[in-house]
């Protein structure tokens, strides 16, 4: 008698489920790598191509894309050391603001045979790693110290040292009249705890020694960017607000400080009514007069104002939402600023508690809704704060991995083409954002994976494909082809053990009708048979599915079947369709 086969369609619902038991995840996708869900079906995410030639000094932690009034495109990038502007062809320009500029007389002292030069300058404000630029210097000790140098060490308020890059031929003091430019002091690349002298309560430890522990956390430098018409506005946590004008092209001059702006800004953004909002130390929110970022002192003739918030210990970030509403997050709460046009300009109300923002770059707004990553959950606000649907599918997986000491470097971006939001975060034991959680807003399904990317931006209209920065100091255009700058990109998806007709008896799995839309390149498929979900596997088989395959023969048995699909070839791509697994119940292999 001929063997009877029953086709069982594989139609798992969209989204990854990472946080449940074996029985709960039955029939669900349980892992992804570089896959997304589109119309409830998984497909490989797009590739990328490197755009930049010059490498950034320090890791790019923030990007911002905008167009000037002639629709010329620019991108700003910020590191703990530098502020950059990139032209459309991604030529890099250093526009790091200056902290001071003037001249010194005979400031240099050399020592024979040494490259370290002492620079005399009282109240210089320099720290190790800061950038100094000299011009007009005459020879001293056989060295002409014109150009850009890095501070080696600060010697109190009276001076500092630099490395000339070559040994002096003699010991001397001189240099003549030297013009100097000091860039703003560098920040911190990664978050650190302060362990220096004076940290901690009085009387703890011995006098004059560094402490072994601390509760004082020094944040990594994170820039906030926005554009005010054609102008770029930029601020970093702990500094002021700077402006850069594209009309400075072709010289690409440096960004300059807005002299009236606050000097203790933690984050800055522009509202739809053209107010620049400065989130400052001490839970204080300042805003400039409407359409005038040079006026910050409130009086009867302008609309500048200030407000103090109370829920939380520090302000984190803010975003314009819609309909004259702006969101401001603290580390504990969400506040809603509603533009009223009255004498107080904005009304302020508490949007929610216990929903603080984990980092300045981890909130996005889409339409009338804000989405963000908190310290222990993902949230949305659309009139009220609530957790994002289906977040329990991945929440424990994400937050159990999260490196809380460097959570300030997590970031997010909205991907318009696929109506998705991606959050990148640093895992325990790592120093770069190398894990991501991907949310599809069409059905609130989640995907996860690994990829090192440190910041992102996209243009708001036209070609909205994302530009993401790598830890290598380069910027990459994503959703370009299917390869990673010419190399194969591994993408995979794994199905949890799924019952075959209720798992009542062991079946033979005799084949699968392949259904992969747009397949390019071979797919490696590993099928595993299980007798009981919590027992060892009873059978496993790996096959290669080519673009021309229809029915794939298998020789596999089990009550349950799991499946992993992998593409790892140049040009590789697939979208999962509706394959049928062919099973027989006669208890024997064919």
C-alpha positions in Angstrom: 0.0 0.0 0.0 1.4 3.4 -1.0 2.6 5.7 1.8 0.4 8.7 2.5 1.9 12.1 3.0 0.2 15.0 4.7 1.4 18.5 3.9 1.7 20.7 7.0 2.1 24.4 6.3 4.7 26.3 8.2 3.0 29.6 9.1 4.5 31.0 12.2 3.2 34.4 13.3 5.4 37.4 12.9 7.9 38.3 15.6 10.5 36.7 17.8 9.6 35.3 21.2 12.7 35.1 23.4 11.3 35.0 26.9 9.0 32.0 27.3 9.1 28.3 28.0 9.5 25.6 25.3 5.8 24.9 25.2 4.9 28.6 24.9 7.4 29.2 22.1 6.1 26.2 20.2 5.5 27.2 16.6 7.1 30.7 17.1 10.3 32.2 15.7 12.8 32.1 18.5 15.8 33.8 17.1 16.8 36.1 14.2 19.9 37.7 12.8 19.7 40.5 10.3 16.0 39.6 9.5 12.9 41.8 9.6 9.2 41.0 9.4 7.3 42.6 6.5 3.6 41.8 6.1 4.1 39.2 8.9 6.8 37.3 6.9 10.5 37.3 7.6 13.0 38.6 5.1 16.7 39.5 5.1 17.5 43.1 5.9 19.3 45.2 3.4 23.1 45.6 3.0 25.3 48.6 3.3 28.0 50.6 1.5 30.7 52.8 3.1 30.3 56.5 2.3 33.2 58.2 4.0 36.9 58.2 3.3 38.2 60.1 6.3 38.0 58.4 9.7 36.5 60.3 12.6 38.6 61.1 15.6 36.7 59.2 18.2 33.6 57.1 17.7 30.7 58.9 16.1 27.9 58.9 18.8 25.4 61.2 17.1 24.5 62.0 13.5 22.0 64.5 12.0 20.9 64.9 8.4 19.4 68.1 7.0 19.1 70.2 4.0 19.7 73.9 3.5 17.3 76.4 1.9 18.6 75.3 -1.6 18.0 71.6 -0.7 21.7 70.9 -0.4 22.2 68.0 1.9 24.5 67.9 4.9 25.2 65.5 7.7 26.6 66.4 11.1 28.5 64.0 13.3 29.8 64.3 16.9 32.4 62.3 18.8 33.9 62.9 22.3 36.7 64.8 20.6 35.3 66.4 17.5 32.3 68.0 15.7 32.1 67.3 12.0 30.0 68.3 8.9 29.9 66.1 5.9 29.0 67.3 2.4 26.7 65.2 0.2 29.7 63.3 -1.2 30.8 62.7 2.5 33.9 64.9 2.4 34.6 65.4 6.1 35.1 68.9 7.6 36.2 69.6 11.1 34.0 72.4 12.6 34.9 71.7 16.2 34.2 75.0 18.2 37.0 76.9 19.7 37.1 77.6 23.5 39.7 80.4 23.2 42.1 82.2 20.8 44.7 84.9 21.4 48.5 85.1 21.4 51.4 84.2 23.7 54.9 85.6 23.9 57.8 83.1 24.0 55.7 80.4 25.6 57.7 77.3 24.6 60.5 75.6 26.6 62.4 72.7 25.2 64.9 70.2 26.6 67.7 68.8 24.5 66.9 65.4 23.0 63.3 65.4 24.1 60.1 65.9 22.1 58.0 67.0 25.0 57.7 70.8 25.1 56.4 72.9 28.0 54.0 75.7 27.1 53.6 78.6 29.6 50.0 79.9 29.7 48.3 81.0 32.9 44.7 79.9 33.3 44.9 77.9 30.1 42.0 75.6 30.8 43.6 72.7 28.9 43.4 69.0 29.8 45.2 66.0 28.6 44.0 65.1 25.1 42.8 68.6 24.2 43.7 70.0 20.8 45.8 73.2 20.5 46.7 75.0 17.3 49.7 77.4 16.9 50.7 79.8 14.1 53.4 82.4 13.7 55.9 80.7 15.9 59.6 81.1 15.4 62.2 78.4 16.0 63.0 77.3 19.5 65.4 74.6 20.4 65.5 73.6 16.8 61.7 73.2 16.6 59.1 75.3 14.7 55.9 74.6 16.6 53.3 75.7 14.1 50.3 73.4 13.5 48.0 71.2 15.5 49.1 69.4 18.7 47.6 67.4 21.5 48.1 68.3 25.1 50.1 65.6 26.9 49.5 66.8 30.4 48.3 69.9 32.2 50.8 71.4 34.7 48.4 73.2 37.0 47.0 76.6 35.9 50.4 77.8 34.8 50.9 75.7 31.6 50.8 72.3 29.9 53.0 70.1 27.7 52.7 69.0 24.1 54.6 66.4 22.0 56.4 68.1 19.2 56.8 64.9 17.3 60.6 65.3 17.1 63.4 65.9 19.7 64.7 69.3 20.4 68.3 70.0 19.4 68.8 72.2 22.5 67.2 73.4 25.6 65.7 76.8 25.1 62.8 79.1 25.8 61.1 81.2 23.1 58.9 81.0 20.0 58.2 84.7 19.6 54.7 85.9 19.3 52.6 82.8 18.9 48.9 82.9 17.9 46.9 80.0 19.5 43.5 78.4 19.1 42.2 76.1 21.7 39.4 73.7 20.7 36.7 72.9 23.3 38.0 70.4 25.8 37.4 66.8 24.9 34.8 64.7 26.7 34.7 61.1 27.8 34.4 58.3 25.2 32.8 55.8 27.6 31.1 56.4 30.9 33.4 56.2 33.8 33.2 56.5 37.6 35.2 59.4 39.1 38.0 58.0 41.3 40.1 61.0 41.8 41.1 62.9 44.9 38.1 64.4 46.7 35.6 61.9 45.5 33.2 60.6 48.2 32.3 61.8 51.7 34.8 63.8 53.7 37.1 61.7 55.9 36.7 58.5 53.8 40.2 57.2 52.8 43.6 58.8 53.3 44.3 62.3 52.4 45.5 63.0 48.8 44.8 59.5 47.4 42.4 58.3 44.7 39.4 56.4 45.8 38.8 52.7 44.8 35.1 53.3 44.4 32.6 56.0 43.6 29.0 56.9 43.0 30.0 59.9 40.8 29.4 58.8 37.2 31.0 60.8 34.4 28.8 60.6 31.3 30.2 60.0 27.9 29.9 63.0 25.6 26.8 62.9 23.5 26.0 65.7 21.1 22.4 66.8 20.4 21.8 68.2 16.9 18.9 70.0 15.3 18.5 72.4 12.4 17.0 75.9 12.5 16.2 76.5 8.9 19.5 76.1 7.1 21.5 76.4 10.3 22.9 73.5 12.3 22.5 73.8 16.1 24.7 71.6 18.2 25.2 71.1 21.9 27.0 68.5 24.1 26.1 67.4 27.6 27.8 69.9 30.0 28.4 72.6 27.4 26.6 75.4 25.6 24.8 75.6 22.2 26.8 76.2 19.0 25.6 77.3 15.5 27.1 76.5 12.1 26.0 78.2 8.9 26.3 76.4 5.5 27.0 79.8 4.0 30.5 79.5 5.4 31.2 77.2 2.5 33.7 76.7 0.9 35.9 77.6 3.9 33.8 75.4 6.3 34.5 77.6 9.3 34.0 76.3 12.8 30.8 76.3 14.7 30.5 79.2 17.0 28.9 79.5 20.5 25.6 81.3 20.9 26.8 83.7 23.5 23.5 84.3 25.3 22.6 80.5 25.4 22.9 78.6 28.7 26.3 77.1 29.4 25.1 74.0 31.3 23.1 72.4 28.5 22.5 68.6 28.7 20.4 68.4 25.5 18.9 70.7 23.0 16.1 70.5 20.4 13.9 72.8 18.3 10.1 72.8 18.6 7.8 73.1 15.7 7.0 76.7 16.8 10.8 77.5 16.4 11.8 77.7 20.1 15.2 76.2 20.9 14.7 74.2 24.1 17.8 73.8 26.3 17.5 71.0 28.9 20.0 72.1 31.6 21.6 71.0 34.8 19.4 71.0 37.9 16.3 69.9 36.1 15.9 73.3 34.5 14.4 73.9 31.0 15.3 77.1 29.3 14.0 78.3 25.9 14.9 81.2 23.7 12.5 83.8 22.4 10.5 82.5 19.5 12.6 82.4 16.2 15.5 84.1 18.0 18.1 81.8 19.5 20.2 84.8 20.5 17.7 85.9 23.1 17.4 83.8 26.3 16.8 86.3 29.1 13.0 86.5 29.7 11.4 90.0 29.8 8.2 91.7 28.6 9.4 92.2 25.1 10.2 88.5 24.2 8.9 85.0 24.7 12.0 83.4 26.3 11.3 81.6 29.6 12.6 79.0 32.0 11.0 76.2 34.0 12.1 73.7 36.7 10.9 70.1 36.6 10.8 67.9 39.7 10.4 64.2 38.8 13.8 62.7 38.4 17.5 63.6 39.1 18.5 64.9 35.6 17.1 65.8 32.3 17.9 63.4 29.4 16.4 64.5 26.1 13.4 66.1 24.4 11.6 65.8 21.0 8.9 67.7 19.2 5.8 65.5 18.8 2.9 67.0 17.0 0.1 69.5 17.4 2.3 72.0 19.3 3.4 69.3 21.8 6.9 68.5 22.9 8.2 65.6 25.0 10.9 66.1 27.6 12.3 63.1 29.4 14.1 62.9 32.7 15.8 59.8 34.0 12.5 59.0 35.8 9.6 60.5 34.0 8.1 62.0 30.9 6.9 65.6 30.8 4.6 67.1 28.1 5.1 70.7 27.0 2.0 72.2 25.3 2.5 75.4 23.4 -0.2 77.9 24.5 0.9 81.2 23.3 0.0 82.7 26.7 2.4 84.7 28.9 3.9 81.4 30.1 4.4 80.2 26.5 4.2 76.5 27.4 2.0 74.6 29.8 3.8 71.7 31.4 2.3 68.5 32.8 3.6 65.2 33.9 3.0 62.5 31.3 4.1 59.5 33.3 6.4 58.3 36.1 8.7 55.3 36.2 9.3 55.6 32.4 12.5 57.6 32.2 14.7 57.6 29.2 17.8 55.4 29.3 19.9 57.6 27.0 19.6 60.9 25.0 19.5 59.1 21.7 16.9 56.4 22.5 13.6 58.2 21.7 11.9 58.8 18.4 8.7 60.3 17.4 6.5 59.0 14.5 3.4 60.9 13.7 1.6 61.6 17.0 3.4 59.0 19.0 6.7 58.9 20.9 8.6 55.7 21.4 11.5 55.2 23.7 13.7 52.8 25.6 13.6 53.1 29.3 15.8 51.6 32.0 13.8 48.3 32.2 11.2 48.5 29.4 10.1 50.0 26.1 7.4 52.7 26.1 5.2 54.7 23.9 3.2 57.9 24.4 0.1 58.7 22.4 -1.9 60.7 25.0 -0.9 58.3 27.8 2.3 56.4 28.6 2.1 52.6 28.0 4.4 49.8 27.3 4.9 49.0 23.6 2.7 46.0 22.5 4.3 42.6 22.6 7.3 44.0 24.4 7.3 41.0 26.8 8.4 38.9 23.8 11.9 40.3 24.0 12.1 42.6 27.1 13.9 40.2 29.5 16.3 39.2 26.7 17.3 42.9 26.0 17.5 44.2 29.6 19.2 41.1 31.0 22.0 41.8 28.4 22.1 45.6 28.8 25.3 47.1 30.1 23.8 49.6 32.5 27.1 51.4 33.0 27.2 52.3 29.3 23.4 52.4 28.7 23.9 56.2 27.9 25.4 55.2 24.5 22.3 53.3 23.4 20.5 54.9 20.4 17.5 54.5 18.1 16.3 55.5 14.7 13.0 55.4 12.7 13.3 53.5 9.4 10.5 55.1 7.3 10.5 52.6 4.3 9.6 49.7 6.6 7.8 51.6 9.3 10.3 50.3 11.9 12.2 51.5 14.9 15.6 50.1 15.7 17.3 50.4 19.1 21.0 49.6 19.5 22.4 48.9 22.9 25.7 47.8 24.6 25.7 44.3 26.1 27.4 43.4 29.4 31.2 43.0 28.8 31.2 45.1 25.6 32.0 48.7 24.8 30.1 49.4 21.6 26.4 49.1 20.7 26.4 45.7 19.2 22.9 44.3 19.8 19.7 45.7 18.4 16.0 45.3 18.9 13.8 46.0 15.8 10.2 46.9 16.1 7.8 46.8 13.2 5.0 49.4 13.8 2.6 47.8 11.4 2.0 44.8 13.6 4.2 45.4 16.7 6.4 42.4 16.0 10.0 42.3 17.2 13.2 41.1 15.7 16.6 40.9 17.3 20.2 40.5 16.2 23.8 41.6 16.4 25.6 44.4 14.5 28.0 47.1 15.7 26.6 50.5 14.9 27.1 53.6 17.0 24.8 56.3 15.6 22.3 56.9 12.8 20.4 59.5 10.8 18.3 59.7 7.7 16.8 62.6 5.6 13.2 63.3 6.4 12.0 63.1 2.8 13.2 61.9 -0.6 15.6 59.0 -0.1 15.1 58.2 3.6 17.4 55.2 3.7 19.4 55.3 7.0 23.1 56.3 7.4 24.7 54.5 10.3 28.1 55.0 11.8 30.4 52.1 12.6 32.9 51.7 15.4 35.6 52.1 12.7 34.9 55.9 12.4 33.1 55.5 9.0 29.5 56.2 7.9 27.6 53.6 5.9 24.5 53.9 3.8 22.2 51.0 4.8 19.4 49.3 2.8 21.7 49.4 -0.2 21.8 45.9 -1.9 22.1 42.8 0.3 25.9 42.7 0.9 28.0 44.5 3.5 30.3 46.7 1.6 30.9 43.9 -0.9 31.1 41.1 1.6 28.5 38.4 2.4 26.1 39.3 5.2 25.0 36.4 7.3 21.2 36.4 8.0 19.4 33.7 9.8 16.1 32.8 11.5 15.2 29.9 13.8 11.8 28.3 14.4 11.1 26.8 17.8 10.1 23.2 18.0 6.6 22.9 16.4 4.2 20.0 16.9 3.3 17.8 14.0 -0.5 17.1 14.3 -0.5 17.7 18.0 2.6 15.8 18.8 0.5 12.6 19.4 3.0 10.3 17.7 6.3 10.2 16.0 6.1 11.1 12.3 8.5 10.8 9.4 9.4 14.2 7.8 9.9 13.2 4.2 10.4 16.6 2.5 9.5 20.2 2.3 8.0 22.2 -0.5 10.3 25.2 -0.7 8.6 28.6 -0.9 11.1 31.5 -0.7 10.2 34.7 -2.5 13.0 36.5 -4.3 15.6 33.9 -3.2 19.2 34.8 -4.4 22.0 32.4 -3.6 21.8 29.2 -1.6 20.0 28.8 1.7 21.3 26.4 4.3 18.4 24.8 6.1 18.8 22.7 9.3 15.8 20.5 10.3 15.8 19.0 13.8 13.3 16.3 15.0 12.3 16.1 18.7 10.5 13.4 20.6 9.8 15.6 23.7 10.4 19.3 23.9 12.7 19.1 26.9 14.5 16.0 25.8 17.4 15.5 23.4 16.8 15.7 19.7 16.1 12.4 17.9 17.2 13.4 14.4 18.8 16.2 12.5 19.5 17.0 8.8 21.1 19.9 7.0 20.3 20.6 3.4 21.2 23.2 0.9 18.2 24.9 -0.9 19.1 26.4 -4.3 17.1 29.0 -6.2 15.8 26.2 -8.5 14.7 23.7 -5.8 11.0 23.0 -5.4 10.6 19.8 -3.3 13.5 19.0 -0.9 13.8 15.4 0.2 14.4 14.8 3.9 14.8 11.7 6.1 13.9 12.9 9.5 11.6 11.7 12.4 10.1 13.3 15.5 6.9 14.5 17.2 8.2 18.1 16.8 10.3 19.8 14.2 12.5 22.9 14.5 14.1 24.7 11.6 16.9 27.2 11.1 17.5 29.0 7.8 20.8 30.7 7.0 22.0 32.7 4.1 25.7 33.6 4.2 26.8 34.1 0.6 27.5 37.2 -1.5 24.3 38.3 -3.0 22.3 36.1 -0.6 18.7 37.0 0.1 15.4 35.3 0.8 11.9 36.1 2.0 10.1 33.3 3.8 6.8 32.2 2.1 4.5 29.4 3.1 6.5 26.1 2.8 4.7 22.8 3.4 6.4 20.0 5.5 5.5 16.6 4.1 5.0 14.0 6.8 3.9 10.4 7.0 2.6 8.5 10.0 3.5 4.9 9.2 6.3 4.9 11.8 9.0 3.8 9.3 11.6 5.6 7.2 11.1 5.5 3.5 
